[in-house]
Amino acid sequence: MHTLIHVGFGNMINADKIIAILQPDSAPVKRMVQHGKEEGLVVDATQGRKTKSVCLMENNRIVLSALTPETLASRTEAENGEKA
C-alpha cells in the first residue's frame, strides 16, 4: 500500500519514494531543478505559486511544492505514525 501525502492544491505524491525534501534557495538545488526541467524530470505542483520546497524522488523525478519543507516533513511523519 502506498502512503500518499498532500503537497498542495490537491496534488499527492508517494511518501515512500521521497529521498529528500529541500529548500529551493541554494545554488546547487536551483541548478538541479534547472537541469531537471531541461531533462523533463520536474513535476511542478505549485499551481503558479512560489516554490517553497523541492522533493527528490527515487525515480529521479523532482517535485516542486508551494508548501514548506517543514510542513511536508510533518505530513510525512504523521502518515508514518498512523501506519505504525
SULNORHU-V314249 format. One record per residue. N is the residue number from 1. RES is the residue in one small letter. PHI is phi in whole degrees, -180 to 180 (NA if undefined). D_FIRST is the distance of its C-alpha to the first C-alpha in whole Angstrom. Layout:
BEGIN
N_RES_PHI_D_FIRST / N_RES_PHI_D_FIRST
END
This chain:
BEGIN
1_m_NA_0 / 2_h_-85_4 / 3_t_-100_7 / 4_l_-98_9 / 5_i_-121_13 / 6_h_-79_16 / 7_v_-109_19 / 8_g_112_21 / 9_f_58_23 / 10_g_80_20 / 11_n_-93_18 / 12_m_-128_14 / 13_i_-131_13 / 14_n_-77_10 / 15_a_-64_11 / 16_d_-70_10 / 17_k_-102_12 / 18_i_-78_15 / 19_i_-91_18 / 20_a_-154_21 / 21_i_-120_22 / 22_l_-118_25 / 23_q_-82_28 / 24_p_-84_30 / 25_d_-78_33 / 26_s_-76_34 / 27_a_-61_36 / 28_p_-63_34 / 29_v_-70_31 / 30_k_-61_33 / 31_r_-64_34 / 32_m_-63_30 / 33_v_-65_29 / 34_q_-61_32 / 35_h_-63_32 / 36_g_-62_28 / 37_k_-64_30 / 38_e_-63_32 / 39_e_-89_30 / 40_g_76_27 / 41_l_-103_25 / 42_v_-96_25 / 43_v_-111_22 / 44_d_-94_25 / 45_a_-106_23 / 46_t_-90_26 / 47_q_55_28 / 48_g_85_31 / 49_r_-83_31 / 50_k_-69_32 / 51_t_-74_29 / 52_k_-110_28 / 53_s_-150_25 / 54_v_-124_24 / 55_c_-102_20 / 56_l_-92_20 / 57_m_-108_17 / 58_e_-60_17 / 59_n_-87_18 / 60_n_69_21 / 61_r_-79_20 / 62_i_-124_22 / 63_v_-110_21 / 64_l_-96_24 / 65_s_-132_23 / 66_a_-87_26 / 67_l_-92_25 / 68_t_-74_26 / 69_p_-58_24 / 70_e_-63_24 / 71_t_-63_23 / 72_l_-64_20 / 73_a_-63_20 / 74_s_-67_20 / 75_r_-67_17 / 76_t_-66_15 / 77_e_-64_16 / 78_a_-64_16 / 79_e_-64_12 / 80_n_-67_12 / 81_g_-67_15 / 82_e_-69_13 / 83_k_-74_10 / 84_a_-69_13
END
